[in-house]
Amino acid sequence: MRRSTGMCMAALWLAASASAALAGNEAPYRDALIAALDLRDQALRSSGRSVPDSNALRSALVAADPDFLARLTPHLPPADEVQARLARARAQLDAAGAMPQRGVGGSKDIGFPEPDPISDCVDATPSAAHAMLEAWSASSGVLAAAKWACLQTDLGENGSEFCTALAIETESLETEYQLETFCLGAQRDATMAAVAQTQQNVADFLNQRADATLSSRATQSSVDDLQVTLDSLLQRLTGLRTALDEDENATSSGLSDLLDDALALAAQLVALSSDVHDLRFRTQAVQVDIEDVQRRIVDAQSIATRLAVQADQLRVIVQAIQADLDGAQASLQAADRDERDRRLATALGDPDVIVIRYRLPIANGGELERSREVLIRALNGYASLGADTAAASALLVEGDQAYNQGRHLDAYDAFARAYRLLLGAQTAAPALIIARDSFE
């Protein structure tokens, strides 16, 4: 009966607070969480991904007590700052969507392949990933601040609907952010593959260009044609020498012209031979450079393979060490928590032990709320053994009322008196064993 009375009083107080908040039409944190969902949906649409149905989640946020989070204002980030961060992320996402997409230009002779990532990741953008990160950060910050209040279920009211919706929203936003990050990684891998193929195309183009240039130069057949022409000129020179006896002046003039043509042709033959040798040398030099580059690429790939194997081995070792550290940390935390509860229970049961930290709330760096939890576990233990816990329950309600009114020292005093009453209760088990088991 006393438990029901305390719960009713707490419910009336929560209802009055919720009515006051609704009357002022103030629900800034609920609006911020819905705005985070809207930003997530906008980012998914900009990335070309399907938007999940969040009507049930939105309805739960709207139907929950809008004043539940307002009572945690000292522990929450300012609602206007959360809204401002979401607005900035939305503006950056809009600006990124308005920018024209850059196409890849290229030579008509060289192929520039386009990146080919996973089909679901084609439209992923860094701006969408940033927007999802901001939405997740806002929701997870509110969830972290509201965690203690969401866990207060003993002899009191909590915002279970709001807390459940908030936890679901936070997990959903984190999942979408991880998927967007994975898509960006897939895009990067596809881009690197396209760049590697482009480099190969450029090398093939240079090889073909060198072959075309070499084939455009004079061939051996053209040299043979020039030799035939030279032979013909020599025959003409012989004819002119025969006619010299008949007409010395005409023969001398024709011989002079013939010699000039022969000298010009000889100069052309020398220049052509020089160009052929120079082109052959340059072709050999280019081939040597290409072979050297290919050897370097093979060496780099071999080194990269060895590094990847070593990195995988190190990753396995680090994961094993991390698992051992996590287990050791969990054991230490459990042992520390049990020891803290024992010391707190000792202080509650001994009026001569005065520890100011146990009398202050969490907001002021104390453990008053933890003292209440230790008392409740002891109360439940004695009640399960058939002890009379009515007086202790009344003192618990008295302590809760003092806590809600901001009288923290009076609240601790009521909790301590209730705990000492339980230590003197008559049960089949020793009181010391019950006190010890109440927090183990």
C-alpha positions as CSV (number, residue, x, y, z in Angstrom):
1,M,0.0,0.0,0.0
2,R,2.8,2.5,0.9
3,R,4.6,1.5,-2.4
4,S,1.5,2.3,-4.4
5,T,1.0,5.6,-2.6
6,G,4.6,6.7,-3.5
7,M,4.2,5.7,-7.1
8,C,0.9,7.6,-7.4
9,M,2.5,10.7,-5.9
10,A,5.4,10.4,-8.3
11,A,3.0,9.9,-11.3
12,L,0.9,12.9,-10.3
13,W,4.1,15.0,-10.1
14,L,5.2,13.8,-13.6
15,A,1.7,14.5,-15.0
16,A,1.7,18.0,-13.6
17,S,5.1,18.7,-15.1
18,A,4.1,17.3,-18.5
19,S,0.9,19.4,-18.5
20,A,2.9,22.5,-17.7
21,A,5.3,21.8,-20.5
22,L,2.5,21.2,-23.0
23,A,0.7,24.3,-21.9
24,G,3.9,26.3,-22.8
25,N,4.2,24.3,-26.0
26,E,7.9,23.6,-25.2
27,A,9.4,20.3,-26.3
28,P,12.9,21.3,-27.6
29,Y,14.6,18.0,-27.1
30,R,11.8,16.0,-28.7
31,D,11.9,18.4,-31.7
32,A,15.6,17.9,-31.9
33,L,15.3,14.1,-32.0
34,I,12.7,14.3,-34.8
35,A,14.9,16.8,-36.6
36,A,17.7,14.3,-36.4
37,L,15.5,11.6,-38.0
38,D,14.5,14.1,-40.8
39,L,18.2,14.9,-41.5
40,R,18.9,11.1,-41.6
41,D,16.1,10.6,-44.2
42,Q,17.4,13.6,-46.3
43,A,21.0,12.2,-46.3
44,L,19.7,8.7,-47.4
45,R,17.7,10.2,-50.3
46,S,20.8,12.2,-51.4
47,S,22.8,9.0,-51.5
48,G,20.2,7.2,-53.5
49,R,19.3,4.7,-50.8
50,S,15.8,3.8,-49.6
51,V,14.4,5.5,-46.5
52,P,13.2,3.1,-43.8
53,D,9.7,3.6,-42.4
54,S,10.1,5.6,-39.1
55,N,6.4,6.5,-38.6
56,A,6.1,4.2,-35.5
57,L,9.3,5.8,-34.0
58,R,8.1,9.3,-34.7
59,S,4.7,8.5,-33.1
60,A,6.4,7.2,-30.0
61,L,8.5,10.3,-29.7
62,V,5.5,12.6,-30.1
63,A,3.3,10.5,-27.7
64,A,5.9,10.4,-24.9
65,D,6.1,12.9,-22.1
66,P,7.6,16.1,-23.6
67,D,8.8,17.3,-20.2
68,F,10.7,14.1,-19.3
69,L,14.0,15.3,-20.8
70,A,13.4,19.0,-19.7
71,R,13.9,17.9,-16.1
72,L,17.5,16.8,-17.0
73,T,18.5,20.2,-18.3
74,P,21.7,20.4,-16.2
75,H,23.0,17.2,-17.8
76,L,21.9,17.7,-21.4
77,P,23.5,19.8,-24.1
78,P,21.5,23.0,-24.8
79,A,18.7,22.2,-27.2
80,D,19.4,25.3,-29.3
81,E,23.0,24.1,-29.9
82,V,21.8,20.7,-31.0
83,Q,19.3,22.3,-33.4
84,A,22.0,24.6,-34.7
85,R,24.3,21.7,-35.4
86,L,21.6,19.8,-37.3
87,A,20.7,23.0,-39.3
88,R,24.4,23.4,-40.3
89,A,24.6,19.8,-41.4
90,R,21.4,20.2,-43.4
91,A,22.7,23.3,-45.1
92,Q,26.0,21.6,-46.1
93,L,24.0,18.6,-47.5
94,D,21.8,21.0,-49.5
95,A,24.9,22.9,-50.8
96,A,26.6,19.6,-51.8
97,G,23.5,18.4,-53.7
98,A,23.3,21.7,-55.6
99,M,26.9,21.5,-56.9
100,P,27.2,20.2,-60.5
101,Q,28.8,16.8,-61.0
102,R,32.2,16.8,-62.7
103,G,32.6,14.5,-65.7
104,V,35.8,12.8,-66.6
105,G,37.3,14.1,-69.8
106,G,39.9,12.3,-71.9
107,S,41.7,11.9,-75.1
108,K,40.0,10.2,-78.0
109,D,42.9,7.8,-78.2
110,I,43.1,7.0,-74.4
111,G,40.4,5.2,-72.4
112,F,39.5,6.7,-69.1
113,P,37.3,4.1,-67.2
114,E,34.7,5.3,-64.8
115,P,34.8,4.0,-61.1
116,D,32.4,1.0,-60.7
117,P,31.5,0.7,-57.0
118,I,28.7,-1.4,-55.5
119,S,25.3,-0.5,-57.0
120,D,23.9,0.6,-53.6
121,C,26.9,2.9,-53.0
122,V,27.0,4.8,-56.3
123,D,25.4,8.0,-54.9
124,A,27.1,8.0,-51.5
125,T,28.7,11.4,-50.6
126,P,30.9,12.7,-47.8
127,S,28.3,15.4,-47.1
128,A,25.6,12.7,-46.5
129,A,27.9,10.8,-44.2
130,H,28.6,14.0,-42.2
131,A,24.9,14.7,-41.9
132,M,24.3,11.2,-40.6
133,L,27.1,11.6,-38.1
134,E,25.6,14.9,-36.8
135,A,22.2,13.2,-36.4
136,W,23.7,10.2,-34.6
137,S,25.8,12.5,-32.4
138,A,22.7,14.6,-31.3
139,S,20.6,11.5,-30.5
140,S,23.4,9.6,-28.7
141,G,24.2,12.8,-26.6
142,V,20.7,13.0,-25.4
143,L,20.6,9.3,-24.7
144,A,23.8,9.4,-22.6
145,A,22.4,12.3,-20.5
146,A,19.1,10.6,-20.0
147,K,20.5,7.2,-19.1
148,W,20.3,7.5,-15.4
149,A,16.7,8.8,-15.4
150,C,15.7,6.0,-17.8
151,L,16.9,3.4,-15.3
152,Q,15.0,4.7,-12.3
153,T,12.3,2.1,-12.1
154,D,12.4,1.3,-8.3
155,L,9.5,2.9,-6.3
156,G,9.2,5.7,-8.9
157,E,8.2,6.6,-12.5
158,N,10.4,6.8,-15.5
159,G,10.0,7.7,-19.2
160,S,10.1,4.1,-20.5
161,E,8.3,5.0,-23.8
162,F,10.5,8.0,-24.5
163,C,13.7,6.1,-23.4
164,T,12.8,3.1,-25.7
165,A,12.1,5.3,-28.7
166,L,15.3,7.3,-28.0
167,A,17.4,4.1,-27.9
168,I,15.9,2.8,-31.1
169,E,16.5,6.1,-32.9
170,T,20.2,6.2,-31.7
171,E,20.8,2.6,-32.9
172,S,19.1,3.3,-36.3
173,L,21.1,6.5,-36.9
174,E,24.4,4.7,-36.0
175,T,23.6,1.9,-38.4
176,E,22.9,4.3,-41.3
177,Y,26.1,6.2,-40.6
178,Q,28.2,2.9,-40.6
179,L,26.6,1.9,-44.0
180,E,27.4,5.3,-45.5
181,T,31.0,5.0,-44.3
182,F,31.2,1.6,-45.9
183,C,29.9,3.0,-49.2
184,L,32.5,5.7,-49.2
185,G,35.2,3.1,-48.7
186,A,33.8,1.1,-51.6
187,Q,33.8,4.2,-53.8
188,R,37.4,4.9,-52.9
189,D,38.5,1.3,-53.8
190,A,36.6,1.5,-57.1
191,T,38.3,4.9,-57.9
192,M,41.7,3.5,-57.2
193,A,41.0,0.5,-59.5
194,A,39.9,3.0,-62.3
195,V,43.1,5.1,-61.8
196,A,45.2,1.9,-62.1
197,Q,43.4,1.0,-65.4
198,T,43.9,4.6,-66.7
199,Q,47.6,4.4,-66.0
200,Q,47.7,1.1,-68.0
201,N,45.8,2.7,-70.9
202,V,48.3,5.6,-71.0
203,A,51.2,3.2,-71.2
204,D,49.5,1.3,-74.0
205,F,48.9,4.6,-75.8
206,L,52.5,5.6,-75.6
207,N,53.7,2.2,-77.0
208,Q,51.3,2.5,-79.9
209,R,52.3,6.1,-80.6
210,A,56.0,5.2,-80.7
211,D,55.2,2.4,-83.2
212,A,53.2,4.8,-85.4
213,T,56.0,7.4,-85.3
214,L,58.6,4.8,-86.3
215,S,56.5,3.5,-89.2
216,S,56.0,7.0,-90.5
217,R,59.7,7.5,-91.1
218,A,61.5,6.5,-94.2
219,T,61.8,2.7,-94.7
220,Q,64.4,0.7,-96.5
221,S,62.3,0.7,-99.7
222,S,62.6,4.5,-99.8
223,V,66.3,4.2,-99.4
224,D,66.4,1.7,-102.3
225,D,64.4,4.1,-104.5
226,L,66.9,6.8,-103.8
227,Q,69.7,4.4,-104.8
228,V,68.0,3.7,-108.1
229,T,67.7,7.4,-108.8
230,L,71.4,7.8,-108.0
231,D,72.2,5.0,-110.4
232,S,70.1,6.7,-113.1
233,L,72.0,9.9,-112.6
234,L,75.3,8.1,-113.0
235,Q,74.1,6.7,-116.3
236,R,73.2,10.2,-117.4
237,L,76.7,11.3,-116.4
238,T,78.2,8.6,-118.6
239,G,76.1,9.8,-121.5
240,L,77.1,13.3,-121.0
241,R,80.8,12.3,-121.0
242,T,80.2,10.5,-124.4
243,A,78.6,13.7,-125.8
244,L,81.5,15.8,-124.4
245,D,83.5,15.0,-127.4
246,E,80.8,16.5,-129.7
247,D,79.8,19.5,-127.6
248,E,82.2,20.4,-124.7
249,N,80.3,23.5,-123.7
250,A,76.9,21.7,-123.5
251,T,78.4,18.8,-121.7
252,S,80.1,20.9,-119.1
253,S,76.8,22.8,-118.4
254,G,74.8,19.5,-118.0
255,L,77.5,18.0,-115.9
256,S,77.4,20.9,-113.5
257,D,73.7,20.6,-113.0
258,L,74.0,16.9,-112.5
259,L,76.7,17.3,-109.8
260,D,74.5,19.8,-107.9
261,D,71.6,17.4,-107.9
262,A,73.9,14.6,-106.7
263,L,75.3,16.7,-103.8
264,A,71.7,17.6,-102.7
265,L,70.6,14.0,-102.8
266,A,73.7,12.9,-100.8
267,A,72.9,15.5,-98.1
268,Q,69.3,14.2,-97.9
269,L,70.6,10.7,-97.6
270,V,72.9,11.6,-94.7
271,A,70.1,13.5,-92.9
272,L,67.7,10.6,-93.4
273,S,70.2,8.1,-92.0
274,S,70.9,10.3,-89.0
275,D,67.1,10.6,-88.3
276,V,66.7,6.8,-88.5
277,H,69.5,6.1,-86.0
278,D,68.2,8.8,-83.6
279,L,64.7,7.4,-83.7
280,R,66.0,3.9,-83.1
281,F,68.0,5.1,-80.1
282,R,65.0,6.9,-78.7
283,T,62.7,3.9,-79.1
284,Q,65.2,1.7,-77.3
285,A,65.5,4.2,-74.5
286,V,61.7,4.4,-74.1
287,Q,61.5,0.5,-74.0
288,V,64.2,0.4,-71.3
289,D,62.2,3.0,-69.2
290,I,59.0,1.0,-69.6
291,E,60.7,-2.2,-68.5
292,D,62.2,-0.5,-65.5
293,V,58.8,0.9,-64.5
294,Q,57.2,-2.6,-64.8
295,R,59.9,-4.1,-62.6
296,R,59.3,-1.4,-60.0
297,I,55.6,-2.0,-60.1
298,V,56.1,-5.8,-59.5
299,D,58.5,-5.0,-56.6
300,A,56.0,-2.6,-55.1
301,Q,53.2,-5.1,-55.4
302,S,55.4,-7.8,-53.7
303,I,56.2,-5.4,-50.8
304,A,52.5,-4.4,-50.4
305,T,51.5,-8.1,-50.3
306,R,54.1,-8.8,-47.5
307,L,52.9,-5.7,-45.6
308,A,49.3,-6.8,-45.9
309,V,50.1,-10.2,-44.4
310,Q,52.1,-8.7,-41.6
311,A,49.3,-6.2,-40.9
312,D,46.7,-9.1,-40.7
313,Q,49.0,-10.9,-38.2
314,L,49.4,-7.8,-36.1
315,R,45.6,-7.1,-36.2
316,V,44.9,-10.6,-34.8
317,I,47.5,-10.1,-32.0
318,V,46.0,-6.7,-31.2
319,Q,42.5,-8.0,-31.1
320,A,43.5,-10.8,-28.7
321,I,45.2,-8.3,-26.4
322,Q,42.2,-6.0,-26.6
323,A,39.9,-8.9,-25.6
324,D,42.1,-9.7,-22.6
325,L,42.2,-6.0,-21.6
326,D,38.4,-5.8,-21.8
327,G,37.9,-8.9,-19.7
328,A,40.4,-7.6,-17.1
329,Q,38.7,-4.2,-17.1
330,A,35.3,-5.7,-16.6
331,S,36.5,-7.8,-13.7
332,L,38.1,-4.7,-12.1
333,Q,35.0,-2.6,-12.6
334,A,32.8,-5.3,-11.0
335,A,35.1,-5.7,-8.0
336,D,35.3,-1.9,-7.6
337,R,31.5,-1.6,-7.8
338,D,31.0,-4.3,-5.2
339,E,33.6,-2.7,-2.9
340,R,31.9,0.7,-3.2
341,D,28.5,-0.7,-2.4
342,R,30.0,-2.5,0.7
343,R,31.5,0.8,2.0
344,L,28.2,2.7,1.2
345,A,26.2,0.0,3.1
346,T,28.6,0.2,6.1
347,A,28.0,4.0,6.1
348,L,24.3,3.6,5.9
349,G,24.2,1.1,8.8
350,D,26.6,3.1,11.1
351,P,25.4,6.6,12.2
352,D,28.9,7.4,13.4
353,V,30.3,7.1,9.8
354,I,29.9,10.4,8.0
355,V,31.0,10.5,4.4
356,I,29.8,13.7,2.7
357,R,30.1,12.2,-0.8
358,Y,27.3,9.7,0.0
359,R,25.0,12.6,1.0
360,L,25.3,14.6,-2.2
361,P,23.5,13.9,-5.5
362,I,25.3,12.9,-8.7
363,A,24.8,16.4,-10.1
364,N,27.1,17.6,-7.3
365,G,29.6,14.8,-7.6
366,G,28.1,12.6,-4.9
367,E,26.5,9.1,-4.6
368,L,23.1,9.8,-3.0
369,E,21.2,8.0,-5.7
370,R,23.5,5.0,-5.3
371,S,22.7,5.0,-1.5
372,R,19.0,4.8,-2.5
373,E,19.7,1.8,-4.8
374,V,21.5,0.0,-2.0
375,L,18.6,0.6,0.4
376,I,16.1,-0.7,-2.2
377,R,18.0,-3.9,-2.8
378,A,18.2,-4.5,1.0
379,L,14.5,-3.7,1.4
380,N,13.6,-6.3,-1.4
381,G,15.8,-8.9,0.3
382,Y,14.2,-8.5,3.7
383,A,10.7,-8.5,2.2
384,S,11.4,-11.8,0.3
385,L,12.4,-13.3,3.7
386,G,9.1,-12.3,5.3
387,A,10.4,-9.4,7.4
388,D,8.3,-6.4,8.3
389,T,9.5,-3.6,6.0
390,A,6.6,-1.2,6.4
391,A,8.5,1.3,8.5
392,A,11.6,1.2,6.2
393,S,9.4,1.7,3.1
394,A,7.8,4.7,4.8
395,L,11.2,6.2,5.4
396,L,12.2,5.5,1.8
397,V,9.1,7.5,0.6
398,E,10.0,10.2,3.0
399,G,13.6,10.3,1.6
400,D,12.3,10.4,-2.0
401,Q,10.1,13.4,-1.1
402,A,13.1,15.2,0.4
403,Y,15.2,14.4,-2.6
404,N,12.5,15.8,-5.0
405,Q,12.4,19.0,-2.9
406,G,16.2,19.4,-3.1
407,R,16.8,18.5,0.6
408,H,19.5,16.0,-0.1
409,L,20.9,15.8,3.5
410,D,17.4,15.0,4.8
411,A,17.0,12.4,2.0
412,Y,20.2,10.6,3.0
413,D,19.2,10.7,6.7
414,A,15.8,9.0,5.9
415,F,17.6,6.4,3.7
416,A,20.1,5.6,6.5
417,R,17.4,5.3,9.2
418,A,15.5,3.0,6.9
419,Y,18.6,0.8,6.4
420,R,19.3,0.6,10.1
421,L,15.6,-0.4,10.7
422,L,16.2,-3.3,8.2
423,L,19.3,-4.4,10.0
424,G,17.2,-4.8,13.2
425,A,14.4,-6.7,11.5
426,Q,13.7,-10.3,12.6
427,T,14.2,-12.9,9.8
428,A,15.3,-16.5,9.5
429,A,18.7,-15.4,8.0
430,P,21.2,-13.3,9.9
431,A,21.0,-9.5,9.2
432,L,24.7,-9.4,8.2
433,I,24.2,-12.0,5.4
434,I,21.2,-10.1,4.1
435,A,23.0,-6.8,4.0
436,R,25.9,-8.4,2.2
437,D,23.8,-10.1,-0.4
438,S,21.7,-7.0,-1.1
439,F,24.4,-5.6,-3.4
440,E,26.0,-8.8,-4.7
